[in-house]
Amino acid sequence: MVYALKKKTMIVLSKQSEGLRMKEAFEEIGIESCAVNSGLAAKELASREFFDIIICDAVLPDITGRELIEEMMFISPESRVVLIEKPNDDTSAIEDLIESDLFKNLFSQGSSLRKVYPSN
């Protein structure tokens, strides 16, 4: 798989250690990324710089993932936001995410994935 290296990703996970691990995993395969652990930090960062893809937890300390998606429609309307829900146990979903078809579609060169807005 050839990844589009120009795509910049923001990782918004409630546990900072998981966000940093995902950031490191992405950087190992050549994807530029940054990690934050709250909706407020994500909104502030997105208002200052553009991210092609924003990956966020379903539940954050200060906002739900759905609320963040809705707010990102106004802050950064061209960004794709992916909502992830981790399993209830302590296993990491990073490797599963990187191996998923969704990940390959988001990051592959010539990706035809279109913007999808949440329904009311």
PDB file as gemmi writes it, atoms N, CA and C in Angstrom:
CRYST1    1.000    1.000    1.000  90.00  90.00  90.00 P 1                      
ATOM      1  N   MET A   1       0.847  -1.178   0.000  1.00  0.00           N  
ATOM      2  CA  MET A   1       0.000   0.000   0.000  1.00  0.00           C  
ATOM      3  C   MET A   1       0.890   1.238   0.000  1.00  0.00           C  
ATOM      4  N   VAL A   2       0.594   2.180  -0.886  1.00  0.00           N  
ATOM      5  CA  VAL A   2       1.313   3.447  -0.932  1.00  0.00           C  
ATOM      6  C   VAL A   2       0.442   4.486  -0.259  1.00  0.00           C  
ATOM      7  N   TYR A   3       0.967   5.119   0.792  1.00  0.00           N  
ATOM      8  CA  TYR A   3       0.212   6.115   1.525  1.00  0.00           C  
ATOM      9  C   TYR A   3       0.533   7.505   1.010  1.00  0.00           C  
ATOM     10  N   ALA A   4      -0.493   8.342   0.969  1.00  0.00           N  
ATOM     11  CA  ALA A   4      -0.313   9.734   0.558  1.00  0.00           C  
ATOM     12  C   ALA A   4       0.332  10.477   1.726  1.00  0.00           C  
ATOM     13  N   LEU A   5       1.598  10.788   1.597  1.00  0.00           N  
ATOM     14  CA  LEU A   5       2.356  11.356   2.707  1.00  0.00           C  
ATOM     15  C   LEU A   5       1.965  12.784   3.039  1.00  0.00           C  
ATOM     16  N   LYS A   6       1.272  13.444   2.151  1.00  0.00           N  
ATOM     17  CA  LYS A   6       0.918  14.835   2.407  1.00  0.00           C  
ATOM     18  C   LYS A   6      -0.282  14.974   3.326  1.00  0.00           C  
ATOM     19  N   LYS A   7      -0.986  13.899   3.592  1.00  0.00           N  
ATOM     20  CA  LYS A   7      -2.158  13.987   4.448  1.00  0.00           C  
ATOM     21  C   LYS A   7      -1.739  14.164   5.898  1.00  0.00           C  
ATOM     22  N   LYS A   8      -2.290  15.179   6.518  1.00  0.00           N  
ATOM     23  CA  LYS A   8      -1.966  15.497   7.905  1.00  0.00           C  
ATOM     24  C   LYS A   8      -3.147  15.048   8.777  1.00  0.00           C  
ATOM     25  N   THR A   9      -2.822  14.401   9.887  1.00  0.00           N  
ATOM     26  CA  THR A   9      -3.844  13.796  10.726  1.00  0.00           C  
ATOM     27  C   THR A   9      -3.786  14.314  12.158  1.00  0.00           C  
ATOM     28  N   MET A  10      -4.963  14.588  12.729  1.00  0.00           N  
ATOM     29  CA  MET A  10      -5.065  14.906  14.146  1.00  0.00           C  
ATOM     30  C   MET A  10      -5.714  13.711  14.837  1.00  0.00           C  
ATOM     31  N   ILE A  11      -5.102  13.284  15.929  1.00  0.00           N  
ATOM     32  CA  ILE A  11      -5.618  12.174  16.716  1.00  0.00           C  
ATOM     33  C   ILE A  11      -6.161  12.750  18.015  1.00  0.00           C  
ATOM     34  N   VAL A  12      -7.434  12.497  18.289  1.00  0.00           N  
ATOM     35  CA  VAL A  12      -8.080  13.038  19.483  1.00  0.00           C  
ATOM     36  C   VAL A  12      -8.572  11.857  20.319  1.00  0.00           C  
ATOM     37  N   LEU A  13      -7.749  11.420  21.251  1.00  0.00           N  
ATOM     38  CA  LEU A  13      -8.111  10.307  22.119  1.00  0.00           C  
ATOM     39  C   LEU A  13      -8.091  10.772  23.567  1.00  0.00           C  
ATOM     40  N   SER A  14      -9.021  10.276  24.366  1.00  0.00           N  
ATOM     41  CA  SER A  14      -9.134  10.730  25.748  1.00  0.00           C  
ATOM     42  C   SER A  14      -7.922  10.348  26.588  1.00  0.00           C  
ATOM     43  N   LYS A  15      -7.303   9.225  26.288  1.00  0.00           N  
ATOM     44  CA  LYS A  15      -6.090   8.830  27.011  1.00  0.00           C  
ATOM     45  C   LYS A  15      -4.873   9.305  26.228  1.00  0.00           C  
ATOM     46  N   GLN A  16      -4.133  10.223  26.821  1.00  0.00           N  
ATOM     47  CA  GLN A  16      -2.989  10.825  26.136  1.00  0.00           C  
ATOM     48  C   GLN A  16      -1.976   9.767  25.690  1.00  0.00           C  
ATOM     49  N   SER A  17      -1.747   8.756  26.506  1.00  0.00           N  
ATOM     50  CA  SER A  17      -0.761   7.728  26.155  1.00  0.00           C  
ATOM     51  C   SER A  17      -1.175   6.979  24.889  1.00  0.00           C  
ATOM     52  N   GLU A  18      -2.470   6.723  24.712  1.00  0.00           N  
ATOM     53  CA  GLU A  18      -2.943   6.044  23.501  1.00  0.00           C  
ATOM     54  C   GLU A  18      -2.782   6.938  22.278  1.00  0.00           C  
ATOM     55  N   GLY A  19      -3.070   8.228  22.453  1.00  0.00           N  
ATOM     56  CA  GLY A  19      -2.910   9.163  21.349  1.00  0.00           C  
ATOM     57  C   GLY A  19      -1.467   9.251  20.891  1.00  0.00           C  
ATOM     58  N   LEU A  20      -0.547   9.280  21.846  1.00  0.00           N  
ATOM     59  CA  LEU A  20       0.871   9.336  21.496  1.00  0.00           C  
ATOM     60  C   LEU A  20       1.339   8.047  20.835  1.00  0.00           C  
ATOM     61  N   ARG A  21       0.819   6.905  21.297  1.00  0.00           N  
ATOM     62  CA  ARG A  21       1.178   5.630  20.655  1.00  0.00           C  
ATOM     63  C   ARG A  21       0.667   5.585  19.214  1.00  0.00           C  
ATOM     64  N   MET A  22      -0.562   6.072  18.986  1.00  0.00           N  
ATOM     65  CA  MET A  22      -1.100   6.091  17.633  1.00  0.00           C  
ATOM     66  C   MET A  22      -0.295   7.051  16.755  1.00  0.00           C  
ATOM     67  N   LYS A  23       0.074   8.208  17.311  1.00  0.00           N  
ATOM     68  CA  LYS A  23       0.883   9.175  16.572  1.00  0.00           C  
ATOM     69  C   LYS A  23       2.203   8.539  16.143  1.00  0.00           C  
ATOM     70  N   GLU A  24       2.865   7.850  17.050  1.00  0.00           N  
ATOM     71  CA  GLU A  24       4.125   7.177  16.721  1.00  0.00           C  
ATOM     72  C   GLU A  24       3.928   6.105  15.657  1.00  0.00           C  
ATOM     73  N   ALA A  25       2.848   5.339  15.766  1.00  0.00           N  
ATOM     74  CA  ALA A  25       2.565   4.297  14.769  1.00  0.00           C  
ATOM     75  C   ALA A  25       2.338   4.921  13.393  1.00  0.00           C  
ATOM     76  N   PHE A  26       1.616   6.024  13.342  1.00  0.00           N  
ATOM     77  CA  PHE A  26       1.385   6.703  12.072  1.00  0.00           C  
ATOM     78  C   PHE A  26       2.692   7.232  11.498  1.00  0.00           C  
ATOM     79  N   GLU A  27       3.509   7.847  12.336  1.00  0.00           N  
ATOM     80  CA  GLU A  27       4.760   8.419  11.849  1.00  0.00           C  
ATOM     81  C   GLU A  27       5.718   7.337  11.350  1.00  0.00           C  
ATOM     82  N   GLU A  28       5.638   6.144  11.927  1.00  0.00           N  
ATOM     83  CA  GLU A  28       6.479   5.038  11.461  1.00  0.00           C  
ATOM     84  C   GLU A  28       6.164   4.653  10.024  1.00  0.00           C  
ATOM     85  N   ILE A  29       4.922   4.870   9.598  1.00  0.00           N  
ATOM     86  CA  ILE A  29       4.564   4.547   8.216  1.00  0.00           C  
ATOM     87  C   ILE A  29       4.479   5.806   7.347  1.00  0.00           C  
ATOM     88  N   GLY A  30       4.994   6.925   7.878  1.00  0.00           N  
ATOM     89  CA  GLY A  30       5.140   8.131   7.064  1.00  0.00           C  
ATOM     90  C   GLY A  30       3.963   9.075   7.045  1.00  0.00           C  
ATOM     91  N   ILE A  31       3.066   8.987   8.023  1.00  0.00           N  
ATOM     92  CA  ILE A  31       1.908   9.878   8.068  1.00  0.00           C  
ATOM     93  C   ILE A  31       2.135  10.932   9.143  1.00  0.00           C  
ATOM     94  N   GLU A  32       2.148  12.206   8.740  1.00  0.00           N  
ATOM     95  CA  GLU A  32       2.339  13.301   9.686  1.00  0.00           C  
ATOM     96  C   GLU A  32       1.102  13.422  10.569  1.00  0.00           C  
ATOM     97  N   SER A  33       1.310  13.492  11.882  1.00  0.00           N  
ATOM     98  CA  SER A  33       0.167  13.567  12.777  1.00  0.00           C  
ATOM     99  C   SER A  33       0.518  14.288  14.066  1.00  0.00           C  
ATOM    100  N   CYS A  34      -0.525  14.673  14.799  1.00  0.00           N  
ATOM    101  CA  CYS A  34      -0.359  15.222  16.133  1.00  0.00           C  
ATOM    102  C   CYS A  34      -1.460  14.626  16.992  1.00  0.00           C  
ATOM    103  N   ALA A  35      -1.274  14.656  18.309  1.00  0.00           N  
ATOM    104  CA  ALA A  35      -2.244  14.049  19.211  1.00  0.00           C  
ATOM    105  C   ALA A  35      -2.648  15.037  20.296  1.00  0.00           C  
ATOM    106  N   VAL A  36      -3.951  15.090  20.560  1.00  0.00           N  
ATOM    107  CA  VAL A  36      -4.499  15.875  21.664  1.00  0.00           C  
ATOM    108  C   VAL A  36      -5.478  14.986  22.415  1.00  0.00           C  
ATOM    109  N   ASN A  37      -5.870  15.400  23.632  1.00  0.00           N  
ATOM    110  CA  ASN A  37      -6.741  14.524  24.410  1.00  0.00           C  
ATOM    111  C   ASN A  37      -8.040  15.184  24.881  1.00  0.00           C  
ATOM    112  N   SER A  38      -8.465  16.242  24.189  1.00  0.00           N  
ATOM    113  CA  SER A  38      -9.754  16.853  24.525  1.00  0.00           C  
ATOM    114  C   SER A  38     -10.363  17.499  23.287  1.00  0.00           C  
ATOM    115  N   GLY A  39     -11.675  17.672  23.342  1.00  0.00           N  
ATOM    116  CA  GLY A  39     -12.358  18.330  22.244  1.00  0.00           C  
ATOM    117  C   GLY A  39     -11.950  19.785  22.104  1.00  0.00           C  
ATOM    118  N   LEU A  40     -11.756  20.463  23.231  1.00  0.00           N  
ATOM    119  CA  LEU A  40     -11.345  21.867  23.201  1.00  0.00           C  
ATOM    120  C   LEU A  40      -9.993  22.022  22.517  1.00  0.00           C  
ATOM    121  N   ALA A  41      -9.039  21.175  22.870  1.00  0.00           N  
ATOM    122  CA  ALA A  41      -7.714  21.240  22.233  1.00  0.00           C  
ATOM    123  C   ALA A  41      -7.821  20.954  20.741  1.00  0.00           C  
ATOM    124  N   ALA A  42      -8.672  20.004  20.365  1.00  0.00           N  
ATOM    125  CA  ALA A  42      -8.855  19.677  18.946  1.00  0.00           C  
ATOM    126  C   ALA A  42      -9.439  20.857  18.179  1.00  0.00           C  
ATOM    127  N   LYS A  43     -10.434  21.510  18.750  1.00  0.00           N  
ATOM    128  CA  LYS A  43     -11.051  22.651  18.079  1.00  0.00           C  
ATOM    129  C   LYS A  43     -10.067  23.805  17.928  1.00  0.00           C  
ATOM    130  N   GLU A  44      -9.295  24.077  18.976  1.00  0.00           N  
ATOM    131  CA  GLU A  44      -8.309  25.160  18.906  1.00  0.00           C  
ATOM    132  C   GLU A  44      -7.256  24.871  17.840  1.00  0.00           C  
ATOM    133  N   LEU A  45      -6.773  23.641  17.804  1.00  0.00           N  
ATOM    134  CA  LEU A  45      -5.745  23.275  16.828  1.00  0.00           C  
ATOM    135  C   LEU A  45      -6.299  23.320  15.404  1.00  0.00           C  
ATOM    136  N   ALA A  46      -7.518  22.830  15.214  1.00  0.00           N  
ATOM    137  CA  ALA A  46      -8.134  22.832  13.876  1.00  0.00           C  
ATOM    138  C   ALA A  46      -8.432  24.244  13.391  1.00  0.00           C  
ATOM    139  N   SER A  47      -8.621  25.169  14.306  1.00  0.00           N  
ATOM    140  CA  SER A  47      -8.867  26.549  13.879  1.00  0.00           C  
ATOM    141  C   SER A  47      -7.581  27.245  13.438  1.00  0.00           C  
ATOM    142  N   ARG A  48      -6.420  26.689  13.844  1.00  0.00           N  
ATOM    143  CA  ARG A  48      -5.123  27.282  13.483  1.00  0.00           C  
ATOM    144  C   ARG A  48      -4.477  26.622  12.270  1.00  0.00           C  
ATOM    145  N   GLU A  49      -4.735  25.330  12.071  1.00  0.00           N  
ATOM    146  CA  GLU A  49      -4.117  24.640  10.942  1.00  0.00           C  
ATOM    147  C   GLU A  49      -5.040  23.569  10.396  1.00  0.00           C  
ATOM    148  N   PHE A  50      -4.838  23.234   9.127  1.00  0.00           N  
ATOM    149  CA  PHE A  50      -5.717  22.283   8.449  1.00  0.00           C  
ATOM    150  C   PHE A  50      -5.238  20.849   8.655  1.00  0.00           C  
ATOM    151  N   PHE A  51      -6.194  19.955   8.887  1.00  0.00           N  
ATOM    152  CA  PHE A  51      -5.936  18.525   8.977  1.00  0.00           C  
ATOM    153  C   PHE A  51      -6.825  17.824   7.965  1.00  0.00           C  
ATOM    154  N   ASP A  52      -6.226  16.953   7.165  1.00  0.00           N  
ATOM    155  CA  ASP A  52      -7.014  16.201   6.196  1.00  0.00           C  
ATOM    156  C   ASP A  52      -7.963  15.249   6.905  1.00  0.00           C  
ATOM    157  N   ILE A  53      -7.452  14.611   7.957  1.00  0.00           N  
ATOM    158  CA  ILE A  53      -8.215  13.588   8.664  1.00  0.00           C  
ATOM    159  C   ILE A  53      -8.102  13.820  10.164  1.00  0.00           C  
ATOM    160  N   ILE A  54      -9.241  13.718  10.843  1.00  0.00           N  
ATOM    161  CA  ILE A  54      -9.281  13.834  12.298  1.00  0.00           C  
ATOM    162  C   ILE A  54      -9.888  12.536  12.826  1.00  0.00           C  
ATOM    163  N   ILE A  55      -9.128  11.851  13.662  1.00  0.00           N  
ATOM    164  CA  ILE A  55      -9.585  10.590  14.252  1.00  0.00           C  
ATOM    165  C   ILE A  55      -9.887  10.872  15.716  1.00  0.00           C  
ATOM    166  N   CYS A  56     -11.122  10.573  16.145  1.00  0.00           N  
ATOM    167  CA  CYS A  56     -11.459  10.906  17.534  1.00  0.00           C  
ATOM    168  C   CYS A  56     -12.216   9.794  18.238  1.00  0.00           C  
ATOM    169  N   ASP A  57     -12.067   9.794  19.567  1.00  0.00           N  
ATOM    170  CA  ASP A  57     -12.810   8.895  20.445  1.00  0.00           C  
ATOM    171  C   ASP A  57     -14.288   9.227  20.396  1.00  0.00           C  
ATOM    172  N   ALA A  58     -15.108   8.224  20.668  1.00  0.00           N  
ATOM    173  CA  ALA A  58     -16.548   8.459  20.773  1.00  0.00           C  
ATOM    174  C   ALA A  58     -16.865   9.303  21.998  1.00  0.00           C  
ATOM    175  N   VAL A  59     -16.049   9.158  23.052  1.00  0.00           N  
ATOM    176  CA  VAL A  59     -16.253   9.922  24.282  1.00  0.00           C  
ATOM    177  C   VAL A  59     -14.927  10.556  24.681  1.00  0.00           C  
ATOM    178  N   LEU A  60     -14.956  11.875  24.840  1.00  0.00           N  
ATOM    179  CA  LEU A  60     -13.792  12.634  25.287  1.00  0.00           C  
ATOM    180  C   LEU A  60     -14.108  13.237  26.648  1.00  0.00           C  
ATOM    181  N   PRO A  61     -13.107  13.745  27.363  1.00  0.00           N  
ATOM    182  CA  PRO A  61     -13.370  14.292  28.694  1.00  0.00           C  
ATOM    183  C   PRO A  61     -14.355  15.464  28.714  1.00  0.00           C  
ATOM    184  N   ASP A  62     -14.391  16.251  27.644  1.00  0.00           N  
ATOM    185  CA  ASP A  62     -15.195  17.475  27.655  1.00  0.00           C  
ATOM    186  C   ASP A  62     -16.293  17.544  26.602  1.00  0.00           C  
ATOM    187  N   ILE A  63     -16.394  16.535  25.735  1.00  0.00           N  
ATOM    188  CA  ILE A  63     -17.345  16.586  24.623  1.00  0.00           C  
ATOM    189  C   ILE A  63     -17.491  15.170  24.068  1.00  0.00           C  
ATOM    190  N   THR A  64     -18.615  14.896  23.418  1.00  0.00           N  
ATOM    191  CA  THR A  64     -18.734  13.589  22.762  1.00  0.00           C  
ATOM    192  C   THR A  64     -18.131  13.666  21.365  1.00  0.00           C  
ATOM    193  N   GLY A  65     -17.799  12.527  20.813  1.00  0.00           N  
ATOM    194  CA  GLY A  65     -17.253  12.497  19.460  1.00  0.00           C  
ATOM    195  C   GLY A  65     -18.223  13.065  18.446  1.00  0.00           C  
ATOM    196  N   ARG A  66     -19.515  12.774  18.613  1.00  0.00           N  
ATOM    197  CA  ARG A  66     -20.525  13.301  17.682  1.00  0.00           C  
ATOM    198  C   ARG A  66     -20.577  14.828  17.741  1.00  0.00           C  
ATOM    199  N   GLU A  67     -20.509  15.387  18.951  1.00  0.00           N  
ATOM    200  CA  GLU A  67     -20.503  16.847  19.085  1.00  0.00           C  
ATOM    201  C   GLU A  67     -19.264  17.439  18.419  1.00  0.00           C  
ATOM    202  N   LEU A  68     -18.141  16.767  18.559  1.00  0.00           N  
ATOM    203  CA  LEU A  68     -16.915  17.250  17.914  1.00  0.00           C  
ATOM    204  C   LEU A  68     -17.059  17.213  16.391  1.00  0.00           C  
ATOM    205  N   ILE A  69     -17.644  16.146  15.866  1.00  0.00           N  
ATOM    206  CA  ILE A  69     -17.872  16.065  14.413  1.00  0.00           C  
ATOM    207  C   ILE A  69     -18.714  17.250  13.953  1.00  0.00           C  
ATOM    208  N   GLU A  70     -19.794  17.517  14.654  1.00  0.00           N  
ATOM    209  CA  GLU A  70     -20.682  18.618  14.261  1.00  0.00           C  
ATOM    210  C   GLU A  70     -19.962  19.966  14.315  1.00  0.00           C  
ATOM    211  N   GLU A  71     -19.144  20.181  15.335  1.00  0.00           N  
ATOM    212  CA  GLU A  71     -18.423  21.448  15.432  1.00  0.00           C  
ATOM    213  C   GLU A  71     -17.330  21.559  14.371  1.00  0.00           C  
ATOM    214  N   MET A  72     -16.706  20.449  14.019  1.00  0.00           N  
ATOM    215  CA  MET A  72     -15.664  20.466  12.987  1.00  0.00           C  
ATOM    216  C   MET A  72     -16.242  20.802  11.613  1.00  0.00           C  
ATOM    217  N   MET A  73     -17.552  20.542  11.421  1.00  0.00           N  
ATOM    218  CA  MET A  73     -18.184  20.908  10.149  1.00  0.00           C  
ATOM    219  C   MET A  73     -18.081  22.408   9.918  1.00  0.00           C  
ATOM    220  N   PHE A  74     -18.023  23.191  10.973  1.00  0.00           N  
ATOM    221  CA  PHE A  74     -17.921  24.647  10.865  1.00  0.00           C  
ATOM    222  C   PHE A  74     -16.474  25.129  10.979  1.00  0.00           C  
ATOM    223  N   ILE A  75     -15.698  24.490  11.846  1.00  0.00           N  
ATOM    224  CA  ILE A  75     -14.316  24.916  12.065  1.00  0.00           C  
ATOM    225  C   ILE A  75     -13.422  24.519  10.899  1.00  0.00           C  
ATOM    226  N   SER A  76     -13.585  23.296  10.437  1.00  0.00           N  
ATOM    227  CA  SER A  76     -12.729  22.757   9.376  1.00  0.00           C  
ATOM    228  C   SER A  76     -13.562  21.872   8.455  1.00  0.00           C  
ATOM    229  N   PRO A  77     -14.417  22.479   7.630  1.00  0.00           N  
ATOM    230  CA  PRO A  77     -15.391  21.704   6.851  1.00  0.00           C  
ATOM    231  C   PRO A  77     -14.801  20.728   5.840  1.00  0.00           C  
ATOM    232  N   GLU A  78     -13.578  20.912   5.433  1.00  0.00           N  
ATOM    233  CA  GLU A  78     -12.977  20.006   4.449  1.00  0.00           C  
ATOM    234  C   GLU A  78     -12.276  18.807   5.088  1.00  0.00           C  
ATOM    235  N   SER A  79     -12.149  18.800   6.401  1.00  0.00           N  
ATOM    236  CA  SER A  79     -11.517  17.675   7.086  1.00  0.00           C  
ATOM    237  C   SER A  79     -12.469  16.488   7.143  1.00  0.00           C  
ATOM    238  N   ARG A  80     -11.926  15.294   7.028  1.00  0.00           N  
ATOM    239  CA  ARG A  80     -12.707  14.080   7.236  1.00  0.00           C  
ATOM    240  C   ARG A  80     -12.539  13.703   8.697  1.00  0.00           C  
ATOM    241  N   VAL A  81     -13.647  13.444   9.378  1.00  0.00           N  
ATOM    242  CA  VAL A  81     -13.595  13.079  10.786  1.00  0.00           C  
ATOM    243  C   VAL A  81     -14.026  11.625  10.926  1.00  0.00           C  
ATOM    244  N   VAL A  82     -13.179  10.837  11.569  1.00  0.00           N  
ATOM    245  CA  VAL A  82     -13.451   9.420  11.785  1.00  0.00           C  
ATOM    246  C   VAL A  82     -13.662   9.215  13.279  1.00  0.00           C  
ATOM    247  N   LEU A  83     -14.800   8.683  13.634  1.00  0.00           N  
ATOM    248  CA  LEU A  83     -15.134   8.410  15.020  1.00  0.00           C  
ATOM    249  C   LEU A  83     -14.795   6.958  15.314  1.00  0.00           C  
ATOM    250  N   ILE A  84     -13.997   6.727  16.354  1.00  0.00           N  
ATOM    251  CA  ILE A  84     -13.650   5.347  16.697  1.00  0.00           C  
ATOM    252  C   ILE A  84     -14.160   5.027  18.094  1.00  0.00           C  
ATOM    253  N   GLU A  85     -14.553   3.798  18.246  1.00  0.00           N  
ATOM    254  CA  GLU A  85     -14.999   3.329  19.551  1.00  0.00           C  
ATOM    255  C   GLU A  85     -14.112   2.165  19.918  1.00  0.00           C  
ATOM    256  N   LYS A  86     -13.433   2.325  21.040  1.00  0.00           N  
ATOM    257  CA  LYS A  86     -12.495   1.294  21.465  1.00  0.00           C  
ATOM    258  C   LYS A  86     -13.232   0.185  22.204  1.00  0.00           C  
ATOM    259  N   PRO A  87     -12.674  -1.015  22.193  1.00  0.00           N  
ATOM    260  CA  PRO A  87     -13.286  -2.095  22.964  1.00  0.00           C  
ATOM    261  C   PRO A  87     -13.245  -1.777  24.455  1.00  0.00           C  
ATOM    262  N   ASN A  88     -14.106  -2.436  25.221  1.00  0.00           N  
ATOM    263  CA  ASN A  88     -14.185  -2.183  26.664  1.00  0.00           C  
ATOM    264  C   ASN A  88     -12.978  -2.690  27.430  1.00  0.00           C  
ATOM    265  N   ASP A  89     -12.222  -3.604  26.863  1.00  0.00           N  
ATOM    266  CA  ASP A  89     -11.043  -4.099  27.575  1.00  0.00           C  
ATOM    267  C   ASP A  89      -9.848  -3.198  27.291  1.00  0.00           C  
ATOM    268  N   ASP A  90      -8.694  -3.581  27.772  1.00  0.00           N  
ATOM    269  CA  ASP A  90      -7.506  -2.729  27.650  1.00  0.00           C  
ATOM    270  C   ASP A  90      -6.713  -2.957  26.369  1.00  0.00           C  
ATOM    271  N   THR A  91      -7.247  -3.715  25.428  1.00  0.00           N  
ATOM    272  CA  THR A  91      -6.499  -3.960  24.207  1.00  0.00           C  
ATOM    273  C   THR A  91      -6.443  -2.696  23.362  1.00  0.00           C  
ATOM    274  N   SER A  92      -5.391  -2.575  22.581  1.00  0.00           N  
ATOM    275  CA  SER A  92      -5.205  -1.404  21.734  1.00  0.00           C  
ATOM    276  C   SER A  92      -5.809  -1.652  20.361  1.00  0.00           C  
ATOM    277  N   ALA A  93      -6.491  -0.643  19.851  1.00  0.00           N  
ATOM    278  CA  ALA A  93      -7.101  -0.753  18.527  1.00  0.00           C  
ATOM    279  C   ALA A  93      -6.217  -0.171  17.435  1.00  0.00           C  
ATOM    280  N   ILE A  94      -5.000   0.259  17.784  1.00  0.00           N  
ATOM    281  CA  ILE A  94      -4.137   0.938  16.816  1.00  0.00           C  
ATOM    282  C   ILE A  94      -3.797   0.027  15.644  1.00  0.00           C  
ATOM    283  N   GLU A  95      -3.322  -1.176  15.943  1.00  0.00           N  
ATOM    284  CA  GLU A  95      -2.929  -2.087  14.865  1.00  0.00           C  
ATOM    285  C   GLU A  95      -4.129  -2.464  14.011  1.00  0.00           C  
ATOM    286  N   ASP A  96      -5.286  -2.698  14.657  1.00  0.00           N  
ATOM    287  CA  ASP A  96      -6.498  -3.016  13.896  1.00  0.00           C  
ATOM    288  C   ASP A  96      -6.886  -1.865  12.978  1.00  0.00           C  
ATOM    289  N   LEU A  97      -6.760  -0.628  13.472  1.00  0.00           N  
ATOM    290  CA  LEU A  97      -7.091   0.540  12.654  1.00  0.00           C  
ATOM    291  C   LEU A  97      -6.161   0.635  11.444  1.00  0.00           C  
ATOM    292  N   ILE A  98      -4.873   0.487  11.678  1.00  0.00           N  
ATOM    293  CA  ILE A  98      -3.897   0.616  10.590  1.00  0.00           C  
ATOM    294  C   ILE A  98      -4.105  -0.461   9.522  1.00  0.00           C  
ATOM    295  N   GLU A  99      -4.549  -1.643   9.924  1.00  0.00           N  
ATOM    296  CA  GLU A  99      -4.758  -2.735   8.970  1.00  0.00           C  
ATOM    297  C   GLU A  99      -6.143  -2.704   8.332  1.00  0.00           C  
ATOM    298  N   SER A 100      -7.019  -1.811   8.764  1.00  0.00           N  
ATOM    299  CA  SER A 100      -8.395  -1.813   8.273  1.00  0.00           C  
ATOM    300  C   SER A 100      -8.505  -1.243   6.860  1.00  0.00           C  
ATOM    301  N   ASP A 101      -9.565  -1.639   6.168  1.00  0.00           N  
ATOM    302  CA  ASP A 101      -9.848  -1.101   4.836  1.00  0.00           C  
ATOM    303  C   ASP A 101     -10.133   0.395   4.905  1.00  0.00           C  
ATOM    304  N   LEU A 102     -10.797   0.835   5.975  1.00  0.00           N  
ATOM    305  CA  LEU A 102     -11.082   2.262   6.135  1.00  0.00           C  
ATOM    306  C   LEU A 102      -9.790   3.061   6.149  1.00  0.00           C  
ATOM    307  N   PHE A 103      -8.811   2.617   6.916  1.00  0.00           N  
ATOM    308  CA  PHE A 103      -7.526   3.302   6.995  1.00  0.00           C  
ATOM    309  C   PHE A 103      -6.873   3.353   5.620  1.00  0.00           C  
ATOM    310  N   LYS A 104      -6.864   2.237   4.935  1.00  0.00           N  
ATOM    311  CA  LYS A 104      -6.237   2.189   3.610  1.00  0.00           C  
ATOM    312  C   LYS A 104      -6.941   3.126   2.637  1.00  0.00           C  
ATOM    313  N   ASN A 105      -8.269   3.219   2.724  1.00  0.00           N  
ATOM    314  CA  ASN A 105      -9.008   4.130   1.852  1.00  0.00           C  
ATOM    315  C   ASN A 105      -8.739   5.589   2.198  1.00  0.00           C  
ATOM    316  N   LEU A 106      -8.639   5.895   3.485  1.00  0.00           N  
ATOM    317  CA  LEU A 106      -8.400   7.276   3.897  1.00  0.00           C  
ATOM    318  C   LEU A 106      -7.026   7.780   3.473  1.00  0.00           C  
ATOM    319  N   PHE A 107      -6.023   6.922   3.588  1.00  0.00           N  
ATOM    320  CA  PHE A 107      -4.651   7.377   3.419  1.00  0.00           C  
ATOM    321  C   PHE A 107      -4.007   6.996   2.089  1.00  0.00           C  
ATOM    322  N   SER A 108      -4.652   6.180   1.287  1.00  0.00           N  
ATOM    323  CA  SER A 108      -4.028   5.781   0.031  1.00  0.00           C  
ATOM    324  C   SER A 108      -4.031   6.943  -0.953  1.00  0.00           C  
ATOM    325  N   GLN A 109      -3.056   6.943  -1.832  1.00  0.00           N  
ATOM    326  CA  GLN A 109      -2.990   7.982  -2.855  1.00  0.00           C  
ATOM    327  C   GLN A 109      -4.171   7.799  -3.787  1.00  0.00           C  
ATOM    328  N   GLY A 110      -4.755   8.909  -4.193  1.00  0.00           N  
ATOM    329  CA  GLY A 110      -5.896   8.859  -5.102  1.00  0.00           C  
ATOM    330  C   GLY A 110      -7.163   8.403  -4.407  1.00  0.00           C  
ATOM    331  N   SER A 111      -7.229   8.544  -3.095  1.00  0.00           N  
ATOM    332  CA  SER A 111      -8.401   8.122  -2.343  1.00  0.00           C  
ATOM    333  C   SER A 111      -9.646   8.799  -2.889  1.00  0.00           C  
ATOM    334  N   SER A 112     -10.683   8.011  -3.096  1.00  0.00           N  
ATOM    335  CA  SER A 112     -11.929   8.568  -3.616  1.00  0.00           C  
ATOM    336  C   SER A 112     -12.954   8.762  -2.506  1.00  0.00           C  
ATOM    337  N   LEU A 113     -12.535   8.665  -1.260  1.00  0.00           N  
ATOM    338  CA  LEU A 113     -13.447   8.821  -0.137  1.00  0.00           C  
ATOM    339  C   LEU A 113     -13.971  10.238  -0.114  1.00  0.00           C  
ATOM    340  N   ARG A 114     -15.290  10.371  -0.024  1.00  0.00           N  
ATOM    341  CA  ARG A 114     -15.907  11.693  -0.020  1.00  0.00           C  
ATOM    342  C   ARG A 114     -16.318  12.093   1.384  1.00  0.00           C  
ATOM    343  N   LYS A 115     -16.492  13.375   1.561  1.00  0.00           N  
ATOM    344  CA  LYS A 115     -16.899  13.921   2.855  1.00  0.00           C  
ATOM    345  C   LYS A 115     -18.304  13.416   3.179  1.00  0.00           C  
ATOM    346  N   VAL A 116     -18.472  12.926   4.404  1.00  0.00           N  
ATOM    347  CA  VAL A 116     -19.781  12.462   4.857  1.00  0.00           C  
ATOM    348  C   VAL A 116     -20.151  13.282   6.089  1.00  0.00           C  
ATOM    349  N   TYR A 117     -21.321  13.898   6.043  1.00  0.00           N  
ATOM    350  CA  TYR A 117     -21.774  14.718   7.149  1.00  0.00           C  
ATOM    351  C   TYR A 117     -22.728  13.907   8.013  1.00  0.00           C  
ATOM    352  N   PRO A 118     -22.708  14.137   9.329  1.00  0.00           N  
ATOM    353  CA  PRO A 118     -23.614  13.382  10.204  1.00  0.00           C  
ATOM    354  C   PRO A 118     -25.057  13.758   9.923  1.00  0.00           C  
ATOM    355  N   SER A 119     -25.947  12.799  10.088  1.00  0.00           N  
ATOM    356  CA  SER A 119     -27.369  13.077   9.891  1.00  0.00           C  
ATOM    357  C   SER A 119     -27.960  13.587  11.194  1.00  0.00           C  
ATOM    358  N   ASN A 120     -29.053  14.259  11.092  1.00  0.00           N  
ATOM    359  CA  ASN A 120     -29.723  14.795  12.311  1.00  0.00           C  
ATOM    360  C   ASN A 120     -30.527  13.732  12.993  1.00  0.00           C  
TER     361      ASN A 120                                                      
END                                                                             
